[in-house]
Amino acid sequence: MSNTPFQFPAPSSQQRVSTASGRKVQLKPGRSLMNWIRLTKSGKDMTGLSGRLLVVTEEELAQHNKKTDCWMCIRGMVYNVTPYLEYHPGGEEELMRGAGADGTELFNQIHNWVNFESMLKECLVGRMASKPKAVAKVSENQSGLKVSKQTSRNGASVPDGFQKQSKDISPRHEWFQTEDTIAVVIYTKQKDINSDSVIVDLESGVLRTEVRQQEYSYILHLELSHEVQEAVSVHCASKVGKIELNLKKLNNTTWTDLGQPRAHHNSYKKNTDGGLFYRKCTLLSKIDVSHDTRLLHFQLSPGCHLTIPVGQHIYLKSSVQDVEVVRPYTPVLPSLYPEPKDDGHTCTNMYLMIKIYPDGLLTPLIDKLQIGDYVSVSSPEGNFKCSQLEGITELILLAAGTGFTPMIKIINFTLKIPSLRKIRLMFFNKKERDILWRDQLSQLASKDKRFEVEYILSEPHPEWAGKRGKIEMSLCSEFLTGRAEELKTLVCVCGPTSFTDQAVGFFKQLGFNHEEIHAFSG
């Protein structure tokens, strides 16, 4: 199964999410997401059951394992995915990996952020007679929040097969109160915990906290007993692995319990289990970066604490003809040299640089947003780690079009590394007008001699004096001319799949190993 269920952005776009194999398949004409939506709205029977819903046994599911008759179970529900095979961007073979079987784990690992119920609702066959083994749920005594002396201690529920280890590492929480405040304390047992690992959402009296610890996350999710002010403050004590959330009461009521559990409360689960959590963001400003690209400034609510780490992306979602459309974007900074108070790392501001596609599904809607409008924004995802930049002396960046977006925070972050001696950016575009932030890049190159940028155009005007063409070995080897052999180097690449594949291949041929190359897939 692919890492995105849509043909988006356009095949030439840099903001694509790779499939599990890192590749996309060219679909037949007329097989876009909009074509799929039209087909589901046509009234055609997508299941062959004339509207009947079945209770499916494992034996019956296993019989439907061919391209002409393909059923799949996802999270306990069975779908006839035969009609969708030709619309799947990852290709039919990727989808067939789950044919006649429970594809939940495969789905969770690759694209748990997709609302498959919306995409495949017309293909629903029914439910499994016996549901697949579920992640352990919070037991009644674990989720009960009866307090004694204004304190409760709760150990988290954990995934099956994880109990033995969880005794040592699963987080727990307790709470305290004063006359006008509530303090929720989470003990993570992780000494290097920091605010980047903590996501807090407080809205309409519901508190949701997610603490990320590598492959697992601890969830605290409650409808609070009494009203509190909208804002929440977060403090991390890294040395002891403690997180403290501070809330202010709206009145001086003495609380007898913290609140009622919501979904997955007090659980310790794999990050791939379940979908992403979304919150609303308000559009504050929108400016043109180029003829077809906008820089949008969003503001999170006072009750949201969300830091988007360098190199990670979020998802925006909206409904198009009753089908949920989700797109990945990498947050950027307001400029290459942001003011310290507005550096994009705060918990209130988020900047997105988005290319508008006139025939796209989501970007025309984004382009029509007015100041004060809301969008739904997910928690961050991505496998880039800032630890990859530790101690490097040289950073090589290859970007095509809006593949430049993850490079913005990386450039800003890396220029603060004492050991850094050189940043080299090779920036590919079609035409000169497509170059994003050219003035800022040129100014940075003139101000900081460690930074240099090369622009390459595939469709330049006759007067263009710079490099021409597309990514090729000769350009890469020429770009590296004069570099010192003893440099500790990291190469980062972002662009269309074909661009990324070629760039990675060329740099491997030039002697760079796997650990020295990071290819962004979304």
C-alpha positions in Angstrom: 0.0 0.0 0.0 1.3 3.5 -0.8 2.0 6.2 1.7 -0.8 8.3 0.2 -4.1 7.4 -1.4 -4.2 10.3 -3.8 -2.6 11.5 -7.0 -1.4 14.6 -5.2 0.3 16.8 -5.7 0.7 16.7 -9.5 3.4 14.2 -10.6 5.9 17.0 -11.0 5.4 18.3 -7.5 7.9 18.2 -4.7 5.4 17.8 -1.9 4.7 14.1 -2.3 4.7 11.2 0.2 6.6 8.2 -1.0 5.2 4.7 -1.0 6.5 2.0 1.3 9.1 1.2 -1.4 9.8 4.9 -1.9 8.3 4.9 -5.4 5.1 5.9 -7.1 3.4 4.2 -10.0 2.1 6.0 -13.0 -1.6 5.6 -13.0 -3.8 5.2 -16.1 -5.5 8.3 -17.4 -8.7 9.1 -15.5 -7.6 7.4 -12.3 -7.1 10.5 -10.1 -8.7 11.0 -6.7 -11.4 13.2 -8.2 -12.2 10.4 -10.7 -12.5 8.0 -7.7 -14.8 10.4 -6.0 -17.0 10.7 -9.1 -17.1 6.9 -9.3 -18.2 6.5 -5.7 -20.9 9.1 -6.2 -22.2 7.5 -9.4 -24.5 5.1 -7.7 -22.6 2.1 -8.9 -22.6 -0.9 -6.6 -19.0 -1.0 -5.3 -19.4 -4.2 -3.3 -21.5 -6.5 -5.5 -23.8 -7.1 -2.5 -26.6 -4.7 -3.4 -26.3 -2.8 -0.2 -26.2 -5.8 2.1 -23.7 -5.8 5.0 -22.1 -9.1 6.0 -20.4 -10.6 9.0 -17.2 -12.0 7.4 -15.3 -15.0 8.8 -11.5 -15.3 8.3 -12.1 -18.3 6.0 -14.5 -16.2 3.8 -12.1 -13.3 3.7 -9.2 -15.5 2.6 -11.2 -16.6 -0.5 -11.3 -13.0 -1.9 -7.7 -12.7 -2.7 -7.5 -12.0 -6.4 -7.4 -8.7 -8.4 -10.8 -9.4 -9.8 -12.2 -10.2 -6.3 -10.2 -8.5 -3.6 -11.4 -8.0 0.0 -9.3 -6.5 2.8 -9.9 -6.1 6.5 -8.8 -2.8 8.1 -9.4 -2.3 11.8 -12.1 -4.9 12.0 -14.1 -3.7 8.9 -14.0 -5.5 5.5 -13.8 -3.6 2.2 -14.1 -4.7 -1.4 -11.0 -2.9 -2.7 -11.3 -4.4 -6.3 -12.7 -1.1 -7.8 -10.0 1.0 -6.1 -7.0 -1.0 -7.3 -6.5 1.1 -10.5 -6.8 4.3 -8.5 -4.2 3.4 -5.9 -1.0 5.6 -6.4 1.2 2.9 -5.0 0.0 0.5 -7.7 -2.1 -2.6 -7.6 0.6 -4.9 -6.3 1.2 -2.8 -3.2 -2.5 -3.0 -2.4 -2.7 -6.7 -3.1 -0.2 -7.3 -0.2 -3.3 -7.2 2.0 -5.7 -9.1 -0.3 -7.9 -11.7 1.5 -6.3 -10.8 4.8 -6.1 -8.4 7.7 -4.3 -5.4 6.3 -4.5 -3.3 9.5 -0.9 -3.5 10.5 0.3 -2.8 7.0 -2.1 0.2 6.9 -1.0 1.5 10.3 2.7 1.2 9.4 2.5 3.1 6.1 -0.4 5.6 6.2 -2.3 5.6 9.5 -3.1 9.3 8.9 -5.5 8.4 6.0 -9.3 8.4 6.7 -9.9 5.1 4.9 -13.6 5.1 6.1 -14.2 8.2 4.1 -12.2 6.9 1.0 -13.8 3.4 1.0 -17.2 3.9 2.5 -19.0 2.8 -0.7 -16.8 -0.4 -0.7 -17.8 -1.6 2.8 -18.7 -5.3 2.8 -19.2 -5.6 6.5 -17.4 -6.5 9.7 -15.2 -9.4 10.8 -16.9 -12.1 12.8 -14.0 -12.1 15.2 -12.1 -8.8 15.3 -8.3 -8.8 15.0 -6.5 -8.7 18.3 -6.7 -5.1 19.6 -4.2 -2.9 21.4 -4.7 -3.3 25.1 -7.3 -0.9 26.5 -7.3 1.0 29.7 -8.9 -1.1 32.4 -11.5 0.4 34.7 -9.2 0.6 37.7 -6.5 2.2 35.5 -8.7 4.9 34.1 -10.6 5.6 37.2 -9.5 8.9 38.7 -10.6 8.7 42.3 -8.2 10.8 44.2 -7.0 10.8 47.8 -5.5 14.0 49.2 -5.9 15.6 45.8 -3.5 13.2 44.2 -4.0 10.2 41.9 -1.3 7.8 40.5 -2.1 5.9 37.4 0.1 3.4 35.5 -0.5 3.4 31.7 -2.0 0.5 29.8 0.5 -0.9 27.2 0.4 -2.9 23.9 0.2 -6.7 24.1 3.6 -8.3 24.3 5.0 -5.2 26.0 4.0 -5.8 29.6 7.3 -7.0 30.9 9.3 -4.1 29.6 6.6 -1.6 30.4 7.0 -2.1 34.1 10.3 -0.3 33.8 9.5 2.4 31.2 5.8 3.1 30.9 4.9 6.6 32.1 2.5 7.4 34.9 0.7 10.6 36.0 -0.7 12.3 39.1 -2.4 15.6 39.8 -2.4 18.3 42.5 -4.5 21.4 43.1 -4.3 24.7 45.0 -7.1 27.1 45.5 -6.8 28.5 41.9 -4.6 26.0 40.0 -4.4 22.5 38.8 -1.1 20.8 38.1 -0.9 17.5 36.1 2.5 15.8 36.4 3.6 13.0 34.0 6.6 10.9 35.0 8.1 9.6 31.7 11.2 7.7 33.1 13.1 9.2 30.1 15.9 11.5 31.2 16.3 13.4 27.9 12.6 14.4 27.5 12.1 17.9 26.2 9.2 20.1 25.1 9.5 19.0 21.5 8.3 15.6 22.6 5.1 17.0 24.3 1.9 17.9 22.5 -0.9 19.4 24.5 -4.4 20.3 23.3 -6.9 22.0 25.7 -10.2 22.8 24.1 -13.8 23.1 25.4 -12.8 21.6 28.7 -11.1 18.5 27.2 -7.4 18.0 27.9 -5.3 15.8 25.6 -1.6 15.3 26.2 0.7 13.1 24.0 4.2 12.4 25.1 6.3 10.9 22.3 9.1 8.4 23.2 10.7 7.1 20.0 8.2 4.5 18.6 5.7 4.8 21.4 3.5 7.5 22.9 1.8 8.0 26.2 -1.7 9.5 25.9 -3.5 11.4 28.7 -7.0 12.3 27.5 -9.7 13.7 29.8 -12.9 15.7 29.9 -12.0 17.9 32.9 -14.2 17.9 36.0 -14.6 21.7 36.1 -13.9 24.7 33.9 -10.4 26.1 33.4 -8.9 29.0 31.6 -8.1 28.3 27.9 -4.3 28.6 28.3 -2.0 25.9 29.5 1.7 26.1 30.4 4.1 23.2 30.0 7.4 22.7 31.9 9.9 19.8 31.3 12.4 18.7 33.8 14.7 16.7 31.6 17.1 15.5 34.3 14.3 13.6 36.0 12.1 12.9 33.0 9.1 14.9 34.4 6.5 17.0 32.6 4.2 19.4 34.4 1.1 20.9 32.9 -0.4 23.9 34.7 -4.0 25.0 34.4 -5.9 27.9 36.0 -9.3 27.3 37.5 -12.2 29.6 36.4 -13.5 29.5 40.0 -12.1 28.3 43.3 -14.0 25.0 43.4 -12.3 22.2 45.1 -11.9 19.3 42.6 -12.6 15.7 43.8 -11.4 14.1 40.6 -9.5 15.3 37.5 -12.1 14.3 35.0 -13.7 11.5 32.9 -11.5 9.4 30.5 -11.7 10.0 26.7 -10.4 7.8 23.9 -7.1 6.0 24.7 -6.7 7.8 28.0 -3.7 6.7 30.1 -2.4 4.4 27.3 1.0 3.7 26.0 0.8 2.8 22.4 2.7 2.5 19.2 2.8 5.7 17.1 1.5 3.8 14.1 -1.6 2.5 16.0 -4.6 4.7 15.2 -4.9 8.0 13.3 -3.4 11.4 13.8 -4.9 13.9 16.1 -6.0 17.2 14.5 -6.6 20.7 16.0 -7.8 24.0 14.5 -5.4 26.7 13.4 -6.3 30.3 12.5 -5.0 32.0 9.4 -3.3 35.3 10.4 -1.7 36.3 7.1 -1.0 35.2 3.6 1.7 36.7 1.2 2.9 35.8 -2.2 6.3 34.1 -2.4 6.2 33.6 -6.2 3.6 33.6 -8.9 2.0 30.4 -7.6 3.4 29.9 -4.1 2.1 31.4 -0.9 3.5 31.8 2.6 0.7 31.3 5.1 1.0 32.2 8.8 -1.3 30.2 11.1 -1.8 30.6 14.9 -2.5 27.8 17.2 -5.0 28.3 20.1 -3.7 29.3 23.6 -4.6 25.8 24.8 -2.3 24.1 22.3 1.4 23.4 23.0 2.9 22.0 19.7 6.5 22.2 18.6 7.3 21.0 15.1 10.8 19.6 15.0 13.3 20.5 12.3 12.7 18.3 9.2 9.2 17.1 10.2 5.9 17.7 8.4 2.3 18.0 9.3 -1.0 17.2 7.4 -3.8 19.6 6.5 -7.2 18.0 5.9 -10.5 19.1 4.4 -13.6 17.6 3.0 -14.1 17.5 -0.8 -17.5 16.2 -1.9 -17.8 14.3 1.5 -14.4 12.6 1.0 -11.7 13.6 3.5 -8.6 14.9 1.7 -5.3 15.0 3.5 -2.0 16.6 2.3 1.5 16.8 3.8 3.4 20.0 4.2 6.7 20.9 5.9 6.4 24.0 8.1 9.0 26.7 7.4 10.2 29.9 9.1 8.9 33.4 8.3 12.3 34.1 6.8 15.8 32.6 6.6 16.8 35.1 9.3 13.7 35.2 11.6 13.5 37.4 14.6 14.2 35.4 17.8 10.6 36.0 19.1 9.2 34.7 15.8 11.5 31.9 14.9 8.8 29.3 14.0 9.8 27.1 16.9 7.3 28.7 19.3 4.1 26.9 20.3 1.8 29.4 18.8 2.9 30.2 15.3 3.2 27.9 12.2 4.3 29.0 8.7 3.5 26.9 5.6 4.9 27.6 2.1 2.4 26.1 -0.3 2.3 25.9 -4.1 -1.2 26.4 -5.5 -2.3 24.0 -8.2 -5.3 25.4 -10.1 -6.6 21.8 -10.8 -5.7 20.5 -7.4 -8.2 19.3 -4.8 -6.9 21.0 -1.6 -4.6 23.9 -2.6 -7.4 26.0 -4.4 -9.4 25.8 -1.1 -6.3 26.8 0.8 -5.7 29.7 -1.6 -9.3 31.0 -0.9 -8.8 31.1 2.9 -9.6 34.5 4.4 -7.8 36.0 7.4 -9.5 34.4 10.5 -10.5 31.2 8.8 -9.6 27.8 10.3 -7.8 24.8 9.0 -7.3 21.4 10.6 -3.7 20.6 11.4 -2.2 17.3 12.5 0.5 16.5 14.9 4.0 16.4 13.3 5.5 13.3 11.7 8.8 12.4 10.0 12.0 10.4 10.5 14.5 13.2 10.3 16.4 13.7 13.5 18.5 16.7 14.5 21.0 14.3 15.9 22.0 13.7 12.3 23.4 17.2 12.2 25.5 16.9 15.3 29.2 17.5 14.7 28.9 17.9 10.9 31.3 20.2 9.2 29.5 20.3 5.8 25.9 20.2 4.8 24.9 19.5 1.1 21.3 20.2 0.2 19.6 19.3 -3.1 16.1 20.7 -3.6 13.7 20.8 -6.5 10.8 23.4 -6.4 8.9 23.2 -3.1 11.3 20.5 -2.0 13.1 23.6 -0.7 10.7 23.8 2.3 12.4 21.3 4.7 15.7 22.9 3.9 14.7 26.3 5.4 14.7 25.2 9.0 17.7 22.9 8.4 19.7 25.9 7.1 18.7 28.0 10.1 19.4 25.3 12.6 22.8 24.2 11.1 24.2 27.8 10.9 24.2 27.7 14.7 26.4 24.6 14.9 30.0 25.6 15.9 31.7 22.9 13.9 30.0 23.9 10.6 32.3 25.1 7.9 30.1 24.9 4.7 26.5 24.7 3.6 26.0 24.0 -0.2 22.5 24.3 -1.7 21.8 23.1 -5.3 18.3 24.5 -6.1 16.5 23.1 -9.2 13.5 24.8 -10.8 11.9 25.1 -14.2 12.0 28.8 -14.7 13.6 31.8 -13.0 10.3 33.0 -11.6 9.9 29.7 -9.8 12.9 30.2 -7.5 11.6 30.6 -4.0 13.2 33.2 -1.7 15.9 33.9 -4.2 16.7 37.3 -2.7 16.9 35.9 0.8 19.2 33.0 -0.4 21.5 35.4 -2.2 21.6 37.8 0.8 22.5 34.9 3.1 25.3 33.8 0.7 26.7 37.3 0.8 26.4 37.7 4.6 27.6 34.3 5.7 30.5 32.9 3.7 29.8 29.4 4.9 26.7 29.3 2.7 26.7 29.0 -1.0 23.8 28.4 -3.5 23.6 27.3 -7.1 20.5 27.7 -9.2 19.8 25.2 -12.0 16.8 25.8 -14.4 15.4 23.2 -16.8 13.4 25.8 -18.9 15.5 29.0 -18.6 15.0 32.1 -20.8 17.8 32.7 -23.4 19.5 35.3 -21.2 19.9 33.0 -18.2 23.6 32.9 -17.2 23.4 30.2 -14.6 23.4 26.4 -14.8 20.8 24.7 -17.1 19.3 21.2 -17.2 18.1 18.6 -14.7 19.8 16.6 -12.0 22.7 14.6 -13.4 26.0 13.2 -12.4 28.1 15.8 -14.0 26.3 18.6 -12.1 26.7 16.8 -8.8 30.4 16.1 -9.3 31.0 19.7 -10.4 29.1 21.0 -7.4 31.5 19.1 -5.1 34.7 20.4 -6.8 37.1 21.9 -4.2 35.5 20.3 -1.1 37.9 19.0 1.5 38.0 15.2 1.9 38.2 15.4 5.7 34.8 17.0 6.1 32.0 15.3 8.1 29.2 15.6 5.6 25.4 15.1 5.5 23.5 15.2 2.2 19.8 16.1 2.3 17.5 15.6 -0.7 13.9 16.6 -1.3 11.9 16.7 -4.6 9.8 14.5 -6.8 10.5 10.8 -6.4 12.4 10.5 -9.7 14.6 13.5 -8.7 15.3 12.1 -5.2 16.1 8.6 -6.5 18.6 10.0 -9.1 20.2 12.4 -6.6 20.7 9.7 -4.0 22.1 7.3 -6.6 24.6 9.9 -7.9 25.9 10.7 -4.4 26.3 7.1 -3.6 28.4 6.7 -6.8 30.4 9.7 -5.6 31.4 7.8 -2.5 28.8 8.9 0.1 27.4 6.1 2.3 23.8 5.5 3.5 24.3 7.3 6.8 25.6 10.4 5.1 22.4 10.8 2.9 18.9 11.7 4.1 16.1 11.6 1.5 12.9 13.4 2.5 9.8 11.4 1.5 7.1 13.9 2.4 
